[in-house]
Amino acid sequence: LESVGKVGYVANSTHTVARGTKSAGRIYDQFEETIYCEVAFIVKDTVIAKIIDSPM
């Protein structure tokens, strides 16, 4: 699939971070300017995604 650009933001509050996932504060040092992710699944209004090196 082609990249669709920015579609959201990484949660950074204990009230918005899904249990068992990392917040924005925990991943910000893993990239310089751009980050790619692969959506694993969606539950209600929460998207769980895996950080990847680059889009396929």
C-alpha positions as CSV (number, residue, x, y, z in Angstrom):
1,L,0.0,0.0,0.0
2,E,1.1,3.5,-0.6
3,S,1.8,5.9,2.3
4,V,-1.1,8.3,3.0
5,G,0.8,10.8,5.0
6,K,0.1,12.0,8.5
7,V,-3.1,10.5,9.8
8,G,-2.8,11.0,13.6
9,Y,-0.6,11.5,16.6
10,V,1.0,9.3,19.2
11,A,-0.7,9.4,22.6
12,N,1.4,10.9,25.4
13,S,-1.0,10.8,28.4
14,T,-1.6,8.0,30.9
15,H,-5.3,8.5,30.0
16,T,-4.8,8.0,26.2
17,V,-2.0,5.4,25.9
18,A,-3.3,1.9,25.4
19,R,-2.1,-0.6,28.0
20,G,1.0,-2.5,26.9
21,T,2.0,0.2,24.3
22,K,4.6,3.0,24.3
23,S,3.8,6.7,24.6
24,A,5.2,9.5,22.4
25,G,7.7,10.2,25.2
26,R,9.0,6.6,25.0
27,I,9.6,6.5,21.2
28,Y,10.6,10.1,20.3
29,D,14.3,9.2,20.4
30,Q,14.0,6.3,18.0
31,F,13.7,8.6,14.9
32,E,15.0,12.0,13.7
33,E,12.2,13.6,11.7
34,T,9.9,11.0,10.1
35,I,8.6,7.7,11.4
36,Y,6.6,5.0,9.7
37,C,4.3,2.5,11.2
38,E,2.3,-0.5,10.2
39,V,-1.2,-0.7,11.7
40,A,-1.7,-4.0,13.6
41,F,-5.3,-3.4,14.6
42,I,-7.9,-0.9,15.6
43,V,-10.1,-1.0,18.7
44,K,-12.9,1.6,18.9
45,D,-11.0,4.9,18.5
46,T,-7.5,3.5,19.3
47,V,-5.0,2.3,16.6
48,I,-2.2,0.0,17.7
49,A,0.7,0.2,15.3
50,K,4.3,-1.2,15.0
51,I,7.1,1.2,14.2
52,I,8.9,0.1,11.0
53,D,12.1,1.3,9.2
54,S,10.4,2.3,6.0
55,P,7.2,1.6,4.0
56,M,7.2,-1.4,1.7
